[in-house]
Amino acid sequence: MDFDLSPEEQKFSDEVEQWLVEHHDPVVMDHHRENFSQLSDTPERRAFMKKLADKGWLGMSWPKEYGGQEIEGVYEFILNEALSKHAAPQIGKGVGIIGKTLIRHGSDKLKQEFLPKILTADVEFAVGYSEPQAGSDAANMQLKAEKVEGGWKLNGQKMWTTSAHFADWYWVGARTDPDKKKHDGLSLFLIPMDHPGLEVQSLPTIGKDTTNQVFFEDVFVPDDYLVGERGRGFHMISEALDLERFTMFTLSPITNRTDLLVDWVKQAKRDGKPLKDDPQTRKTIANIATDTAVAKALSTRFICAAMKGGKPPTIQSSQYKLFTTTLSQRVCDEALDISSAAGTIREGQELAPLLGRFEGAYRATMNETVGGGASEIQKNIIARRHLGLPKNF
Ligand SMILES: Cc1cc2nc3c(=O)[nH]c(=O)nc-3n(C[C@H](O)[C@H](O)[C@H](O)COP(=O)(O)OP(=O)(O)OC[C@H]3O[C@@H](n4cnc5c(N)ncnc54)[C@H](O)[C@@H]3O)c2cc1C
């Protein structure tokens, strides 16, 4: 079976690679930010996204009537992998989650207002699903949306909203119908991030960046900004989550880290002896290199192949997310073990191996095994939907 890119896809991949090399900018492309490098959270990074928009690389898989090119999603996959390889901001929530959901379910007004701005990189979104009691169990959201004259009044709290401190609009799930079954009582709303009554509080993570908690006090949302049908919020969220599981967790950073570790082992010494001669170290990096190759095969076989058909499948998205985020953490963990006590020296300090890149990356990869659905949840999906095992909760 041939899982390689077609000649056209390879040509696009080469074009993107060359463009990224030509547009290299250390202010925009920063490997030390790890997974958070995907965000367009500074003026320079937003300007970079506008250049991608000018190239016509935003919304390539969208229908032509909404400004897209109707080409297969695999091109977006190729683009995101290349962007993450260079630690550049990625096409994420706007094109993938919000844009694609609006195309399928949004009103004409919302489509006209948001889709052109997404394609020109003139709008950034934050996504608010999680709450203190609704993380893995996303359907348990309790943010209250009460019907009032001309719209809705929202009260409550969201947790872990990445991007809320710089985004322009908030894509929020709220409970509109508390008397219905929990999965059927949720709706989606779009709210300007500077709306009175919204309070954003920073929430540092174990990684290097922060996410946020957001408090709502009598936030009025006009009827027009309810997305799709009332009560269908959870179904729209589930549809978009499969996409998030691989667009947000690209393979390139893992390959980069594996290469970095192998290169370092080739020249580093421990107690005066070359690490490359140490049998345990050799065994470890051989295992990591093999698992990185497996991750690449998973990515091309499951995800890339599925994207050629248009839609990422749920089970394969879970398998991919589980394997790659666990591997990502293991690569850093092994690197810290190999570099022994020096590995614990904080990032940026001269004595730290590779300037502490793995110390910082290890902390960042902890986040990856939780965000976008924790590893245990991916295992539950695989156990139930793929293996037919009974529900355990
Ligand atoms: C860096 C970061 C950024 C994030 N950004 C966003 C964002 O922008 N928007 C947003 O809405 N959310 C965001 N999240 C939230 C993320 O989706 C949740 O953290 C995640 O879904 C887990 O929910 P929780 O933290 O409430 O943990 P819980 O759901 O309370 O889980 C705690 C532990 O219990 C395990 N567990 C839970 N249920 C089960 C079960 N049924 N079976 C077995 N084990 C189980 C989990 O795997 C986990 O280990 C972000 C999280 C992080 C860490």
The ligand as a MOL file (V3000), in Angstrom:
LIG
                    3D

  0  0  0     0  0            999 V3000
M  V30 BEGIN CTAB
M  V30 COUNTS 53 58 0 0 0
M  V30 BEGIN ATOM
M  V30 1 C -3.0720 23.7120 28.2370 0
M  V30 2 C -4.5440 23.4590 28.1340 0
M  V30 3 C -5.2960 24.2050 27.2610 0
M  V30 4 C -6.6740 24.0060 27.1720 0
M  V30 5 N -7.4110 24.7970 26.3310 0
M  V30 6 C -8.7550 24.6720 26.3110 0
M  V30 7 C -9.5640 25.5850 25.5410 0
M  V30 8 O -9.0600 26.4710 24.8360 0
M  V30 9 N -10.9070 25.4610 25.6040 0
M  V30 10 C -11.5110 24.5170 26.3620 0
M  V30 11 O -12.7340 24.4560 26.3540 0
M  V30 12 N -10.7860 23.6400 27.1120 0
M  V30 13 C -9.4350 23.7130 27.1110 0
M  V30 14 N -8.6760 22.8470 27.8810 0
M  V30 15 C -9.3750 21.9170 28.7620 0
M  V30 16 C -9.2230 20.4540 28.4090 0
M  V30 17 O -10.0450 20.1060 27.3340 0
M  V30 18 C -9.5730 19.6900 29.7000 0
M  V30 19 O -8.5410 19.9680 30.6460 0
M  V30 20 C -9.6790 18.2220 29.4680 0
M  V30 21 O -10.8080 17.9220 28.7120 0
M  V30 22 C -9.7280 17.4580 30.8140 0
M  V30 23 O -10.7050 18.0050 31.6460 0
M  V30 24 P -10.3840 18.3850 33.1710 0
M  V30 25 O -9.1400 19.2100 33.1930 0
M  V30 26 O -11.6140 18.9800 33.7570 0
M  V30 27 O -10.0400 17.0190 33.8820 0
M  V30 28 P -11.0790 15.9260 34.3710 0
M  V30 29 O -12.1080 15.6970 33.3230 0
M  V30 30 O -11.5540 16.2970 35.7220 0
M  V30 31 O -10.1570 14.6520 34.4480 0
M  V30 32 C -9.2220 14.4480 35.5060 0
M  V30 33 C -8.5450 13.1030 35.2740 0
M  V30 34 O -9.5310 12.0580 35.3080 0
M  V30 35 C -9.4920 11.3030 34.0990 0
M  V30 36 N -10.8520 10.9260 33.7110 0
M  V30 37 C -11.9140 11.7510 33.6060 0
M  V30 38 N -12.9990 11.0460 33.2060 0
M  V30 39 C -12.5880 9.7560 33.0390 0
M  V30 40 C -13.2370 8.5620 32.6230 0
M  V30 41 N -14.5160 8.5590 32.2920 0
M  V30 42 N -12.5160 7.4150 32.5650 0
M  V30 43 C -11.1900 7.4040 32.9050 0
M  V30 44 N -10.5250 8.5260 33.3180 0
M  V30 45 C -11.2070 9.6810 33.3730 0
M  V30 46 C -8.8940 12.2470 33.0540 0
M  V30 47 O -8.2810 11.5590 32.0180 0
M  V30 48 C -7.8690 13.0150 33.8850 0
M  V30 49 O -6.6850 12.2750 34.0000 0
M  V30 50 C -7.2980 23.0060 27.9740 0
M  V30 51 C -6.5150 22.2500 28.8470 0
M  V30 52 C -5.1640 22.4530 28.9430 0
M  V30 53 C -4.3670 21.6170 29.8960 0
M  V30 END ATOM
M  V30 BEGIN BOND
M  V30 1 1 1 2
M  V30 2 1 2 3
M  V30 3 2 2 52
M  V30 4 2 3 4
M  V30 5 1 4 5
M  V30 6 1 4 50
M  V30 7 2 5 6
M  V30 8 1 6 7
M  V30 9 1 6 13
M  V30 10 2 7 8
M  V30 11 1 7 9
M  V30 12 1 9 10
M  V30 13 2 10 11
M  V30 14 1 10 12
M  V30 15 2 12 13
M  V30 16 1 13 14
M  V30 17 1 14 15
M  V30 18 1 14 50
M  V30 19 1 15 16
M  V30 20 1 16 17
M  V30 21 1 16 18
M  V30 22 1 18 19
M  V30 23 1 18 20
M  V30 24 1 20 21
M  V30 25 1 20 22
M  V30 26 1 22 23
M  V30 27 1 23 24
M  V30 28 2 24 25
M  V30 29 1 24 26
M  V30 30 1 24 27
M  V30 31 1 27 28
M  V30 32 2 28 29
M  V30 33 1 28 30
M  V30 34 1 28 31
M  V30 35 1 31 32
M  V30 36 1 32 33
M  V30 37 1 33 34
M  V30 38 1 33 48
M  V30 39 1 34 35
M  V30 40 1 35 36
M  V30 41 1 35 46
M  V30 42 1 36 37
M  V30 43 1 36 45
M  V30 44 2 37 38
M  V30 45 1 38 39
M  V30 46 1 39 40
M  V30 47 2 39 45
M  V30 48 1 40 41
M  V30 49 2 40 42
M  V30 50 1 42 43
M  V30 51 2 43 44
M  V30 52 1 44 45
M  V30 53 1 46 47
M  V30 54 1 46 48
M  V30 55 1 48 49
M  V30 56 2 50 51
M  V30 57 1 51 52
M  V30 58 1 52 53
M  V30 END BOND
M  V30 END CTAB
M  END
